Structure formats: structure tokens, C-alpha cells
Amino acid sequence: MPAFGKVVVCGVGLIGGSFALALKAAGAVAEVVGLGRSRAPLEEALALGVIDRIAADWADAARGADLILLAMPVGQMPPVMAALAPHLQPGTIVTDGGSTKSDVVAAARAAFGAQSQSKVDQFVPGHPIAGAEKSGVTAATAGLYRDKRVVLTPLAENGAAAVARLAAAWEACGAKVSQLAAADHDCVFAAVSHLPHLLAFALVHDLAGRDNADQLFGFAAGGFRDFTRIASSHPEMWRDICVANRAALIKELDAYMAELLKTRVLLASADGAGLETMFATARARRDLWLDSLQPPSGE
């Protein structure tokens, strides 16, 4: 018997669609119901077998649901949560896939805590650290979360059983589950996720605006492709992430600008030894990180 009877996915794009497919592949869900702001992606998800049916509204979607995943850009969370809250039934776990957490937690407290009887204990925030530069349900895959990390940022109100049940859902998808405080999460991912995306978008935007843009892109090769791969990510989603986490992101951007100024000094003074030392330090730390991602021999 599947661990989950009815799972609702609101936003059946890459993240939500992959969650649905992974649970189906694991035999962990009996029915996946889709909901979203427009009909066409839902029809496509239904045709592809990502979802089993389309909910008429939140009343229909929430009725009898074991788990609800909110998988839309973080800027859309407040109105979606407000629409869901009156229909949320006891025992249903609600989570999200947003890349920022402090703003999502605030939205959940406003929506679910505003009821005559608070339901905020049913919301367990989460962030799957997996994705691709392409978006939409056609990019969804059952293997997206395999061996990837999912970070949960539980609220003080969350019961241990609800957190464990949600963790089990992600583990059924093949993910490795970790926990962080929401504020710590946002600081960490400003540095290692949000800043790299901002830089990739900015570099491509800079070159695209130059008079010789066609020439530049005509000669761009593997290094440029690898560095800017994430500039093909969903603009609306990354707009919302950057705005929501702007305080932490500005702090990281300022630190990076200071590092660039140090690099400029080395370059302007033709300090080859200094540049090589910086490059060697960076390579060694990156190689150490890459080694940590590899499974132990024999696995």
C-alpha cells in the first residue's frame, strides 16, 4: 500500500512535476492531483501521466489530501497560501519547494496562522537542491532528486511526526534530507546558489547589450557555456528569489565585488604569482568539494 494516498501538486513544472513522477516511480502515492494558475500546463501534465487528474479548485484539491506541495515561484506563495488555508483539513501536511525560506515562512504564518484555529503547524517548509536550466512539465523527470539534497526548515510548531513524514516523501524520491533554520538557509544559498545565478544572468546581459554581441557569442565556446548555463533558468522564478532574499544576496554581492577589486589589483600590476596563488587556492577548494560529492568506492 502506498505511503501516501492523495498528493496535491500546485505548480506542475520542473520541481512539482519531478516530485510527482518520483513518488509514482517509487510506488509511494496512490493519486497525484494537479492544480495551477493556468489550464494548459495542467492538461499537458495530465497527458504525460505526471498527474492523475486536475482539481477543480482548492476545496476539491485539499479534500482528503495527505500531502500538498506548493511548487510555484516564491512570489506567488502568499496568495496561493491564502486561497488554500480555508480548505486545509486536519492531518494534511503542506510543504513548498521555494529557494528562499524566511519570506515563505512569513507568508505561511500570515495565511495559516490567521485562521480561527491556527494551522501553521501543518506547514513544513522545504527546498529541494535540484533543478535544471530548463523549466516546465516537459523538463520533469523521476530521477531529478536522486542523490540530491533536500533542506527542510521546520517551524517551532511542527510536530516531529509531520517532519518525519515529509522527510520520508523526499527520501522516496531518492533525496538526502537535511535541516537548517530558515535564516541560516537563506544566508547559505545566497552565497552558493543565488549569487552564481545573478552573476551568470548579469554577464550574458552585459555581452548581449554590446555592439559586437553577435561576434562575441559567435566565438563563445565551452567555458562560456559552462559558466553561463544557469542563465537559461526561469526568469520569473529567479526574479522572485533575488527580491525575496535581497538582503543576504546584496551582502554576498558586496563581498564578491571586493574580491573582484582584489583580483583587478593583481591583474593591473601584472602580479602573475599572486594570480596563480589565487587560482591554485580556488582550484584546490573546488576539487575538494567535488571529491565530497563522489560516493565512496564500492558503492
Buried (B, 14 or more C-beta within 10 A) or exposed (E): EBBBEBBBBBBBBBBBBBBBBBBBBBEBBBBBBBBBEEEEBBBBBBEBEBBBEBBEEBEBBBBBBBBBBBBBBBBBBBEBBBBBBEBBEEEBBBBBBBBBBBBBBBBBBBBBBBEEEEBBBBBBBBBBBBBBBEBBBBBBBBBBBBEBBBBBBBBEBBEEEBBEBBBBBBBBBBBBBBBBEBEBBBBBBBBEBBBBBBBBBEBBEEBEEEEEEEEBEEEBEEEBEEBBEBBBBBEEBBBBBBEBBBEBBEBBBEEBEEEEEEEEEBEEEEEEEBBEEBEEEEEEEEEEEEEEEEEEEEE
